[in-house]
Amino acid sequence: MDDNIQRMEQLVRELNEASKTYYNGLAEQMTDYEWDRRFDELKQLEAETGTTLPDSPTQRVSEDTITGQKEEHEFAALSLAKTKKVDELVKWAEGRPIWISWKLDGLTLVVTYDDGRLTKIVTRGNGHIGTNITHLAQAISGIPAEIKATGHIVIRGEAVISYDDFERYVMESGEDYANPRNLASGSLSVKDPQDIKDRHIRWIPFTLVFTEQNINSWGERMDWLDQLGFNTVERRLVNMPEEGSVDGVINVFTNEVTSKQNPFPVDGLVVCYDDTAYAQTGSVTGHHATRAGLAFKWQDEAADTMLKEVEWSCAASTISPVAVFQPVELEGTTVKRASLCNISECERLGIGGPGTQISVIKANKIIPKVIAVTQSIGTFIVPDECPVCHAATQIVVSEASGTKTLRCTNPDCAAKQLRKLARFVSKEGMNIDGISEQTLAKFINLGWISEYADIYELRKHIFELSRMEGFGEKSASNIMRSIDRSREVEAHRLLFALNIPLCGLDVCKRLLSAYPLDDLVNEAVKQSNDLFATQAEPQEVFAHVNGIGPEKSAQFVLWFRNSGNMERYRRLKEKLTIKATALTPTGNACEGLTFVITGDLHHYKNRNELKTYIESQGGKVASAVSGSTSYLINNDVTSTSGKNKKAQQLGIPILSEDDFITHFSE
């Protein structure tokens, strides 16, 4: 019994610490698979011993600890019971119509409206008390300030960041986040709403908790939210829940995950009754209501294999261990490698040396993970020098989570430029096909690349590349052709590719609309020298350019003040033919018209994408409605917002996004 209690204490401690980091934007300590396995083990021990420890996660909801004003939820936001078996799901459904939707992997927010006006946004917290973050409403896409509805409305939804927006933010900011959920949950403690807005957090409603409308069907309640302008979670109805019918729907969702059609991170599916009145009749057991819903997690296919080596890959700011093992078939693909995350994860698993027996899965059908060591052989060795630059390494322990990671002590190590190199080759930058971030990491670790210009010297390694695993002669030739094509580049793409802080594509275009590239760089260098001599801050050099301002101007000048940056730029420029950025429109669908864009967008990724299209069609985009405005674009056409009122006063037409596409698409 004592051994059982000791094991329970260990499980409670590990699960609570993992939950703390998971829900608060810190480094992940274990996979979902591991968390679920330990949670199930704890539940079984509690049943066997008849004992439940005070802090057991089986008795409470995992909690975010976002700082701010605390507020009690009007309706408790409890966890869902979970299953990995379709037959258990069918049994739970009791033959009643059910809806199956995504279990989005972000941060749950409860949003309240009264008589059509947004009154509060509260994080889930511990399910009973959350943090009021209403002041961040404008920074989160998908939460309108007003809706066309009366009475009291409470909606629960998930704040998420798409994979594309996550990669873009991490690439541009240089900040180190494990995944989109990690960034989303860590963002809501940021004080500046503009910083949050730049991360493109989207709120997706997944259930209507309360309305004074008499709507009992869950599906009709979600349709009603859609009619009010919300972008609700994707869902499918199963009228007669039988194993075959449920399997079919789950397979549709599974295929979207494995083929990466779904843009947002998910960690399973949610099942709920269409009859919301019936769903409320269940009892509350532990930390969930029995009929409120069911979480379905994919049954991860595991395979046993043998570790060949632990390879240390230097990328960004850390040197990460990677398990290389005897190939196994998982989810229809051959898997040979899996990240081991960090030193703490290796120690937790008990990783040894070559010959160690391990179990591997593809978490959520996508990411290879080592989940267990069945027999450890030899010793796990942490390298004392960087595999790229051979400088000394250092083990760093996180103050927040206690996680141990390995770092290179050389600030100029080429591997620390990985994310910058990824932006350089990206579609928006030099547009070099065939070179992914993973491929760049290989080239860096082989010593082939240490700066941008080195990419244009890769042809000398084509023989070695063609014989590398995963490449071949055709693939190597395609990469070389893509590199050669990129030698001729428009100026704004080159500027973007240089990774100058705060200089996105739009900023680069604005600067180049005021100066040719050589003049722009020369002016930055000249001002850098003058300012360096006087120790002044370079805030005003390009601040006069429309849309730039002092902060972007300062970052641009400071980048060229750095002699290392200038040397690398000159070496790169020798490899390229630079074309002036084409500022002339490619079409005339918006010629002579001025638009103002406000509110959330559904078809375009963001306002910048719509703005780029309008400008490509000869139009202009302004920030405020005035007498010169031709159209206001707002999906909430009937909104009583300031811009809508101004447009109505001036007789300016208000278009929804659909209206705009109908009338102004090519």
C-alpha positions in Angstrom: 0.0 0.0 0.0 2.9 2.4 0.9 4.4 1.8 -2.5 1.1 2.6 -4.2 0.8 5.9 -2.2 4.3 6.8 -3.1 3.6 6.2 -6.7 0.4 8.2 -6.5 2.3 11.1 -5.0 4.8 10.9 -7.8 2.1 10.8 -10.5 0.2 13.8 -8.9 3.4 15.8 -8.7 4.4 15.1 -12.3 0.9 15.6 -13.8 0.3 18.9 -12.0 3.7 20.2 -13.0 3.1 19.2 -16.6 -0.4 20.8 -16.6 1.1 24.0 -15.2 3.5 24.3 -18.1 1.0 23.1 -20.7 -1.7 25.7 -19.8 0.6 28.7 -19.2 2.8 28.9 -22.3 5.9 27.3 -20.8 8.0 24.4 -22.2 6.2 21.1 -22.5 7.3 18.4 -20.1 5.6 15.4 -21.5 3.5 14.4 -24.5 -0.3 14.1 -24.5 0.2 10.3 -24.8 2.3 10.3 -21.6 0.0 12.6 -19.7 -3.0 10.4 -20.5 -1.1 7.2 -19.6 -0.1 8.6 -16.2 -3.5 10.0 -15.6 -5.1 6.6 -16.3 -2.6 4.9 -14.0 -3.4 7.4 -11.2 -7.2 6.8 -11.6 -6.6 3.0 -11.4 -4.5 3.4 -8.2 -7.1 5.6 -6.6 -9.7 3.0 -7.3 -7.5 0.1 -5.9 -6.5 2.0 -2.8 -9.7 3.9 -2.1 -7.5 7.0 -1.6 -7.5 10.3 -3.4 -4.7 12.7 -2.7 -5.7 16.4 -2.1 -4.1 17.8 -5.3 -5.1 14.9 -7.6 -5.8 16.1 -11.1 -8.6 13.5 -11.3 -10.6 15.8 -9.0 -10.1 19.2 -10.5 -9.8 21.0 -13.8 -6.3 21.9 -15.1 -5.8 25.6 -14.6 -4.3 28.5 -16.4 -2.6 31.0 -14.2 -2.9 34.1 -16.3 -2.5 37.2 -14.1 -5.3 39.7 -13.8 -8.7 40.3 -12.2 -10.3 37.0 -11.2 -13.9 36.3 -11.9 -16.2 33.4 -11.1 -17.8 31.7 -14.1 -21.6 31.9 -14.4 -21.6 28.3 -15.7 -18.7 26.0 -14.6 -16.4 25.0 -17.4 -15.7 21.4 -16.5 -13.5 18.9 -18.3 -14.8 16.2 -20.5 -14.6 12.4 -19.9 -12.4 10.8 -22.5 -12.1 7.7 -24.5 -10.0 6.2 -27.3 -12.5 3.5 -28.2 -15.3 3.9 -30.8 -17.5 1.3 -29.1 -17.3 3.2 -25.8 -18.3 6.4 -27.7 -21.3 4.6 -29.3 -22.3 3.2 -25.9 -22.2 6.7 -24.4 -24.4 8.1 -27.3 -27.3 5.8 -26.2 -28.6 5.8 -29.8 -29.3 9.6 -29.6 -28.2 12.0 -32.4 -24.7 13.3 -31.7 -22.4 16.0 -33.1 -18.7 15.4 -33.6 -16.3 18.4 -33.8 -12.7 19.3 -33.4 -11.1 19.4 -29.9 -9.1 22.5 -30.6 -5.8 22.8 -28.8 -5.5 26.3 -27.5 -6.9 28.3 -24.6 -10.6 28.2 -23.7 -12.3 31.7 -23.4 -15.8 32.3 -22.2 -17.4 35.3 -23.9 -20.5 37.1 -22.7 -22.9 39.4 -24.6 -25.8 41.4 -23.2 -28.3 42.9 -25.6 -25.8 42.6 -28.5 -22.9 44.2 -26.7 -19.7 42.4 -25.6 -19.6 42.6 -21.8 -16.8 40.3 -20.8 -14.2 37.7 -21.8 -12.9 35.3 -19.1 -10.3 32.6 -19.4 -11.3 29.1 -18.3 -9.0 29.2 -15.2 -9.8 26.2 -13.0 -13.2 25.8 -14.5 -14.9 27.8 -11.7 -12.8 31.0 -11.6 -10.9 32.5 -14.5 -9.2 35.8 -15.4 -11.0 38.7 -17.0 -9.3 39.7 -20.2 -12.0 41.8 -21.7 -9.5 44.6 -22.4 -7.8 42.3 -25.0 -11.0 41.9 -27.1 -9.7 43.9 -30.0 -6.5 41.9 -30.1 -8.2 38.6 -30.7 -9.8 37.9 -34.0 -13.4 36.4 -34.0 -14.8 38.3 -31.0 -17.0 41.1 -32.4 -17.7 44.1 -30.1 -21.4 44.0 -31.1 -23.8 41.3 -32.5 -27.3 41.6 -33.8 -29.0 39.8 -30.8 -30.8 40.6 -27.6 -30.7 39.2 -24.1 -28.0 37.4 -22.3 -25.7 35.1 -24.3 -22.7 33.1 -23.0 -20.4 31.4 -25.5 -17.5 29.1 -24.9 -14.7 28.9 -27.5 -11.0 28.2 -28.1 -8.3 30.8 -28.7 -6.0 29.2 -31.2 -3.1 30.1 -33.6 -2.9 28.4 -36.9 0.3 26.5 -37.8 1.1 29.0 -40.6 0.7 32.0 -38.3 2.7 30.3 -35.6 5.6 29.6 -38.0 5.5 33.2 -39.3 5.5 34.7 -35.9 8.3 32.5 -34.5 10.3 33.2 -37.7 9.9 37.0 -37.5 10.2 37.4 -33.8 12.9 34.9 -33.1 11.1 33.9 -29.9 11.3 30.3 -28.8 7.8 28.6 -28.5 7.2 24.8 -28.7 4.0 24.9 -30.7 0.9 27.1 -31.5 -0.9 26.3 -28.3 2.2 27.2 -26.3 2.3 30.6 -28.0 -1.5 31.1 -27.7 -1.6 30.4 -24.0 1.5 32.4 -23.3 0.2 35.4 -25.2 -2.7 36.4 -23.0 -0.3 37.6 -20.2 1.3 40.1 -22.6 0.4 43.6 -21.7 0.4 45.3 -25.1 -2.7 44.4 -27.2 -0.8 45.2 -30.4 1.8 42.6 -29.5 -1.0 40.1 -29.1 -2.6 41.2 -32.4 0.6 40.4 -34.2 0.3 36.8 -33.2 -3.0 36.3 -35.0 -4.9 34.6 -32.2 -8.4 33.5 -33.4 -11.3 32.7 -31.2 -13.4 29.8 -32.5 -16.7 29.1 -30.6 -17.3 25.5 -29.8 -20.6 25.7 -27.8 -23.4 28.1 -26.9 -23.6 27.8 -23.2 -26.6 30.0 -22.6 -29.2 32.0 -24.6 -32.7 33.3 -23.8 -33.7 32.0 -27.3 -35.7 28.8 -27.2 -33.2 26.6 -29.1 -32.7 23.1 -27.8 -30.8 21.5 -30.7 -27.0 21.9 -30.3 -26.6 22.0 -34.0 -29.3 24.7 -34.4 -27.6 26.7 -31.6 -24.3 26.6 -33.5 -26.0 27.6 -36.8 -27.5 30.5 -34.9 -24.0 31.6 -33.8 -22.9 31.4 -37.5 -25.8 33.6 -38.5 -24.7 36.2 -35.9 -21.3 36.3 -37.7 -19.2 34.0 -35.6 -16.8 31.5 -37.2 -17.7 28.4 -35.2 -16.0 25.0 -35.0 -16.2 22.5 -37.8 -18.7 19.8 -36.9 -20.6 16.8 -38.3 -23.9 15.2 -37.3 -24.4 11.4 -36.7 -28.2 10.8 -36.5 -28.0 7.0 -35.7 -24.8 6.4 -33.8 -23.5 3.0 -34.7 -19.9 1.8 -34.8 -19.8 2.0 -38.6 -21.4 5.5 -38.9 -19.2 6.9 -36.1 -16.1 5.3 -37.6 -16.9 7.0 -41.0 -17.1 10.5 -39.5 -14.0 10.0 -37.3 -12.1 8.9 -40.4 -13.1 12.1 -42.2 -11.6 14.2 -39.3 -8.6 11.8 -39.1 -7.8 12.3 -42.8 -7.9 16.1 -42.4 -5.3 15.7 -39.6 -3.0 13.3 -41.4 -3.2 15.3 -44.7 -2.7 18.5 -42.8 -5.8 20.1 -44.3 -6.9 21.5 -40.9 -5.0 24.7 -40.3 -5.3 24.7 -36.5 -3.7 22.4 -33.8 -6.1 19.8 -32.4 -5.7 17.1 -29.7 -8.8 15.0 -30.5 -12.5 15.3 -31.1 -15.4 16.4 -29.0 -18.7 14.5 -29.0 -22.0 16.0 -27.7 -25.7 15.3 -27.7 -27.8 17.3 -30.1 -30.5 17.4 -27.4 -29.0 20.0 -25.0 -31.8 19.5 -22.4 -30.9 15.9 -22.2 -27.2 16.7 -22.0 -27.8 18.8 -18.8 -29.4 15.8 -17.0 -26.2 14.0 -16.3 -24.5 13.9 -12.9 -21.2 15.5 -12.1 -18.5 12.9 -11.4 -15.0 14.0 -10.4 -14.2 17.0 -12.6 -16.7 16.4 -15.4 -20.4 16.2 -16.1 -21.3 12.7 -17.5 -23.6 13.9 -20.3 -22.0 17.3 -21.1 -19.8 15.7 -23.7 -17.1 13.2 -24.4 -13.5 13.8 -25.6 -12.4 11.3 -28.2 -8.6 10.8 -28.5 -7.0 8.9 -31.4 -5.7 5.5 -30.4 -2.0 6.1 -31.1 -0.4 3.2 -33.0 2.8 2.2 -31.2 5.8 0.2 -32.4 8.8 -1.3 -30.6 12.2 -0.7 -32.1 15.9 -0.4 -31.3 17.8 2.9 -30.8 20.8 3.2 -33.1 22.1 6.5 -31.7 21.1 9.8 -30.2 22.0 12.5 -32.7 22.4 16.1 -31.3 21.0 18.6 -33.7 21.7 22.3 -33.2 18.8 24.5 -34.1 17.9 28.0 -33.0 19.0 28.5 -29.4 19.1 24.9 -28.3 21.0 21.7 -29.1 18.2 19.0 -29.2 18.6 15.2 -28.9 17.0 13.2 -31.7 16.5 9.4 -31.5 17.6 7.6 -34.6 16.3 4.0 -34.6 15.6 0.9 -36.7 12.8 1.9 -39.2 9.2 1.1 -38.2 5.9 1.4 -40.0 3.4 3.8 -38.3 0.2 5.3 -39.7 1.1 4.1 -43.2 4.6 5.7 -43.2 8.1 4.6 -42.4 9.5 6.4 -39.3 13.2 6.4 -38.5 13.7 9.4 -36.3 11.9 11.2 -33.5 12.7 14.3 -31.4 13.6 13.6 -27.7 12.9 17.3 -26.9 15.5 18.0 -24.2 17.8 16.5 -21.6 14.9 16.3 -19.0 12.8 14.2 -21.4 15.7 11.8 -22.1 16.2 11.4 -18.3 12.5 10.9 -17.7 12.3 8.2 -20.3 15.5 6.6 -19.2 17.2 6.8 -22.6 20.5 4.8 -22.8 22.9 4.2 -25.6 22.8 2.2 -28.8 20.8 -1.0 -28.5 18.2 0.6 -26.1 14.7 -0.8 -26.8 12.1 1.9 -27.2 8.4 2.4 -28.1 7.5 5.0 -30.7 4.2 6.6 -31.8 3.0 9.3 -34.2 1.3 11.7 -31.8 -2.1 12.9 -33.2 -1.2 10.9 -36.3 1.6 13.4 -37.3 4.6 13.8 -35.0 6.9 10.9 -34.2 7.4 10.5 -30.4 9.4 8.2 -28.2 7.0 7.3 -25.5 8.8 4.6 -23.4 12.1 2.8 -22.9 11.4 -0.9 -22.5 15.1 -1.9 -21.9 17.9 0.6 -21.4 21.4 -0.4 -22.6 24.6 1.6 -22.1 24.8 5.2 -21.0 23.1 8.4 -22.2 25.8 10.9 -23.0 25.3 14.7 -23.2 27.9 16.2 -25.5 30.3 18.8 -24.1 30.8 20.6 -27.5 28.5 22.0 -30.1 28.1 19.7 -33.1 28.2 22.7 -35.5 30.9 25.2 -34.2 32.5 22.9 -31.6 32.3 25.5 -28.9 31.6 24.4 -25.4 28.1 23.5 -24.4 26.2 24.5 -21.3 23.2 22.8 -19.6 20.5 25.4 -18.8 17.8 24.8 -16.3 14.5 26.7 -16.7 13.5 28.7 -13.6 9.8 28.3 -14.5 9.6 24.5 -15.2 13.0 23.0 -14.2 13.5 21.7 -17.7 17.1 21.0 -18.7 18.2 22.0 -22.2 21.6 22.1 -23.9 22.9 25.3 -25.3 25.9 26.3 -27.4 27.9 29.0 -25.6 29.0 30.6 -28.9 26.7 33.6 -29.6 27.8 33.5 -33.3 27.1 29.8 -33.9 25.7 29.3 -37.3 22.9 27.1 -36.0 21.4 30.0 -34.1 20.6 31.5 -37.5 18.2 28.6 -38.4 15.0 30.5 -38.2 16.5 33.5 -40.0 17.6 31.2 -42.8 14.1 29.6 -42.9 12.7 33.1 -43.5 15.3 33.8 -46.1 14.3 30.8 -48.2 10.6 31.2 -47.6 8.0 31.9 -50.3 7.7 35.5 -49.1 11.5 35.9 -49.1 13.8 34.4 -51.8 11.3 31.7 -52.6 13.7 28.7 -52.8 11.6 25.6 -53.2 12.8 22.3 -51.7 14.7 23.7 -48.7 12.7 23.2 -45.6 13.7 24.2 -42.0 14.7 20.6 -41.4 16.8 20.6 -44.5 18.5 23.8 -43.5 19.3 22.3 -40.1 21.0 19.4 -41.9 23.1 21.8 -44.0 24.1 23.8 -41.0 25.1 20.7 -39.0 27.1 19.5 -42.0 28.9 22.9 -42.0 27.7 23.8 -45.5 25.8 26.9 -44.5 26.6 29.6 -41.9 25.2 32.7 -43.6 22.8 33.7 -46.5 25.4 33.8 -49.2 26.5 30.2 -48.5 23.2 29.0 -50.0 24.4 30.1 -53.4 27.5 27.9 -52.9 25.6 24.7 -52.3 26.2 23.4 -55.8 29.7 22.4 -54.7 28.0 19.9 -52.4 25.5 18.5 -55.0 27.3 15.1 -55.2 27.1 14.6 -51.4 23.5 15.9 -51.3 22.3 13.5 -54.1 23.5 10.6 -51.9 22.0 11.8 -48.6 19.0 9.9 -47.2 15.7 11.5 -48.4 17.2 13.3 -51.4 18.6 11.7 -54.5 19.9 13.1 -57.8 16.5 14.5 -58.9 15.8 16.2 -55.6 19.3 17.7 -55.5 19.0 19.0 -59.0 15.6 20.5 -58.3 17.1 22.4 -55.3 19.9 23.7 -57.4 17.5 25.0 -60.1 15.4 26.7 -57.4 18.5 28.4 -56.0 19.5 29.6 -59.4 16.0 30.9 -60.1 16.1 32.9 -56.8 19.3 34.7 -57.9 17.0 37.2 -59.7 14.9 38.8 -57.0 12.7 41.8 -56.4 14.1 44.3 -53.9 11.3 44.0 -51.4 11.6 40.2 -51.1 15.4 40.6 -50.5 14.8 43.1 -47.8 12.2 40.9 -46.1 14.6 37.9 -46.4 17.3 39.8 -44.4 15.3 39.4 -41.2 15.5 43.0 -40.2 13.3 43.3 -37.0 9.8 44.8 -37.6 10.3 44.8 -41.4 7.6 42.6 -42.8 6.7 42.6 -46.5 4.5 45.7 -46.2 7.2 47.7 -44.4 9.7 46.7 -47.1 7.4 47.8 -49.9 6.7 51.2 -48.2 10.4 51.9 -47.7 11.1 51.0 -51.4 8.2 53.3 -52.5 10.2 56.2 -51.1 13.8 55.1 -52.0 15.4 52.8 -54.5 17.2 49.9 -52.7 20.8 51.2 -53.0 19.7 54.7 -51.9 17.7 53.2 -49.0 20.7 51.2 -47.8 23.2 54.0 -48.3 20.9 56.4 -46.4 20.7 53.9 -43.5 24.4 53.5 -43.4 25.1 57.2 -43.6 22.6 57.9 -40.9 24.1 55.0 -38.8 27.5 56.6 -39.0 26.2 60.1 -38.1 24.1 58.7 -35.3 26.9 56.5 -34.0 29.2 59.5 -33.7 26.6 61.4 -31.7 25.2 58.4 -29.8 21.7 59.4 -30.9 18.8 57.1 -31.5 17.9 56.5 -35.2 14.2 57.0 -34.8 13.5 59.7 -37.3 15.5 58.7 -40.3 12.6 57.0 -42.2 9.8 57.9 -39.9 8.4 60.3 -42.5 7.6 57.4 -44.9 3.9 56.5 -44.7 3.2 53.6 -42.4 6.8 53.4 -41.0 7.1 55.5 -37.9 10.0 55.9 -35.4 10.2 52.3 -34.1 10.4 50.6 -37.5 12.8 53.3 -38.7 15.1 52.7 -35.7 15.2 49.0 -36.3 16.0 49.4 -39.9 18.9 51.8 -39.3 20.3 49.8 -36.4 20.4 46.7 -38.5 22.6 48.4 -41.0 24.7 50.0 -38.3 25.9 46.5 -37.4 29.1 45.9 -39.4 28.6 42.2 -39.5 25.2 42.6 -41.1 26.6 44.9 -43.7 29.4 42.5 -44.6 26.9 39.6 -44.9 24.6 41.8 -47.0 27.5 42.8 -49.4 28.6 39.1 -49.8 25.0 38.1 -50.6 24.4 40.9 -53.0 27.3 39.8 -55.1 25.4 36.6 -55.8 22.1 38.3 -56.9 20.5 40.3 -59.6 18.1 42.7 -57.9 15.0 44.0 -59.6 13.2 47.1 -58.5 10.0 46.3 -56.7 7.1 46.5 -59.2 4.8 49.1 -57.8 2.4 49.1 -60.7 -0.9 47.1 -60.4 -1.2 43.7 -62.0 -5.0 44.3 -62.6 -7.6 47.0 -62.6 -10.5 45.6 -60.7 -10.2 48.3 -58.0 -8.6 51.0 -60.1 -9.3 54.5 -58.8 -11.1 53.3 -55.7 -10.2 53.8 -52.0 -11.3 51.2 -49.4 -11.3 51.1 -45.7 -11.2 47.6 -44.0 -12.6 46.9 -40.6 -13.7 43.9 -38.5 -12.8 40.2 -38.9 -12.2 38.5 -42.2 -13.2 35.0 -43.2 -12.0 34.5 -46.8 -8.7 36.4 -46.6 -6.2 35.4 -44.0 -5.9 38.9 -42.6 -6.3 42.6 -43.6 -2.8 42.7 -45.1 -3.7 40.0 -47.6 -6.8 41.9 -48.7 -4.9 45.1 -48.8 -2.3 43.6 -51.0 -5.0 42.3 -53.4 -6.7 45.7 -53.6 -3.4 47.5 -54.3 -2.5 44.9 -57.0 -5.8 45.8 -58.7 -5.0 49.5 -58.7 -6.9 50.5 -55.5 -5.9 52.2 -52.3 -6.5 51.3 -48.7 -6.9 54.0 -46.1 -7.1 53.6 -42.3 -10.1 55.9 -41.7 -13.4 56.6 -43.4 -13.5 60.1 -45.1 -15.1 61.8 -48.0 -12.6 60.2 -50.4 -13.5 56.7 -49.3 -15.2 54.6 -52.0 -16.2 51.6 -49.9 -16.1 50.4 -46.4 -15.5 46.6 -46.1 -17.0 45.1 -42.9 -18.5 41.6 -42.6 -20.9 43.0 -40.0 -22.7 45.3 -42.4 -25.4 46.3 -39.9 -22.9 47.1 -37.1 -23.3 50.4 -35.2 -19.5 50.8 -35.0 -18.0 54.3 -35.5 -16.7 53.5 -39.0 -20.1 52.1 -40.1 -21.9 55.2 -38.7 -19.4 57.5 -40.5 -19.8 55.7 -43.7 -23.6 55.9 -43.4 -23.4 59.6 -42.7 -21.3 60.2 -45.8 -23.4 57.9 -48.0 -20.5 55.5 -48.5 -21.5 51.9 -49.4 -20.7 49.2 -46.8 -19.6 45.8 -48.3 -19.3 42.4 -46.7 -16.3 40.4 -47.8 -18.6 38.3 -50.0 -19.9 41.5 -51.6 -16.4 42.6 -52.3 -15.3 39.3 -53.8 -18.4 39.3 -56.0 -17.9 42.8 -57.4 -14.1 43.2 -57.4 -12.5 39.8 -57.9 -10.6 39.4 -61.2 
